[in-house]
Amino acid sequence: MSNRKPYVREMKRTWWNNNPFYRFYMLREGTVLPLLLFTVFLTFGLGALVQGPEAWASWLSFMSNPVVIIIDILALLGSLYHAHTFFGMLPKVMPIKLNGKEIDTKLIVGGQWAAVVVISIIVLLLV
């Protein structure tokens, strides 16, 4: 047995602040909190819709609270940030080739955003 102590590197709580990549990673992971709250609010809204007009009116009143509106805006921004990072990562992870030539990443990312816009318009027209 050796009497030497193993080297244990000090790890501060803010270790991720030193590298921009990790800061953006932590920001992306943190955006799940407003998304979670939005999902909970929406689930309660569906329950209120089933319970009747009084419960629905109460839920609509709750959703008009400025704090809830700010959380919803943060959830929307978090969703867009997730989409941006995912769309940028997809061509790197899964390069698409057509006739043996790799398709430009800007074309793939632009196509994904175009699909988001088209689907959003269709949903807005249906509602």
N, C-alpha and C positions, 0 to 999 in steps of 0.2 A: 504494500500500500504506500502511496505517495502522500506526503504531507502538504503538497502544493494545493492551493485553492484554485478552482477553475475561474477563468476570466468571465465576468458577467458585465456586459455592456450596459451602461445606464440608459434607460428608456424613459424620456420625459413624456408627459401627457400630451404635449403639443408637438410631437415629433413630425407630424405631417405638415406643419406650417412651413417647414424649410424648403419644400419642393413644390413647385406649381402643379405638377401632375397629381400629387397626392391631395393638394387643396381642392382641385376640381373633382377628384374622385370622392372626397368627403362631402363636397357640396352636392354631388349627384346622389350619394347615399342618403343625405339629409333631406332631399326633396320627397322622400317617401312619406314623411310625417304629414304634410298637408294633403298628399294623395290619400293616405289612410283616413284622415278626418273627412275628406270629401266623400269617400266611399261609405263611411258610416252615416253621414248626413243623408246621402242618397238612399241608403237602405231604410233609414227611418222614414224618409219621404214616401217610399213605396208602401211601407206599413201604414202610414197615415192615409194614403190613397185608398187602401183597402178598408180602413175603418170608417170612412165616411167624410162628408163635407166639412164637419166641424174640425176633425183632426187634420184634414188637408189644409184648411184655413190657418190652423195653428202652426203647422209646419211651414207654410208660406211666410207667415209672420216671423218665425224663427230664421228662415233663410234670408230675410231682408235686414237682419242685424248686421251692422257694419263690420263686426269682427268676423262673422261667417263669410261675408263678401270678400274680405281680405284673404281669408284662408282659401276660398275658392279661386281667387286670382293667383295666389301662390301655387295652388295645385295645378292650374292651367300652365303657368310658367314652368313648373317642374316637369309636367308632361312634355312640353315642347323641348325642354332641355334634354330629357331622356330620348326623345325622338331624334334630336340633332346628333347626340353622341352615338346612338345606335345606327342611324343612317350613314354617318361618317365611318363607322367601324365595319359595316357590312362588306363594302368592296375590298377591304384589306383582308378580312377573314375568309371570304368566299368570292374570289375573283371570277367574274363571268366572262366566258370567251364565246365569240361568235365567229364561225368560220376560221378558227385557229388564232384570231386576234383578240386580245383582251380589250373589253369595252372600257372607255374612259370613266374614271371614278366620278367625275362631275356629272356625267350623263346618268349614271346609276342613282346618285344622290338626288339629282333634279327630278328623276322619274318617281322616286319615292315621295318627295314633297308634292309633286303634281298629283299623285294618287291620294295623298292626305287631303289636298284641297278639293279634289273631285268628290271624294267620299263625304267630306264635310258639307259640301254644297247639296249633295243628294239627301243627307240626313236633315239639313235645314229646310229643304223643300218638302220633305215628308212630315215634318213637325209643324 
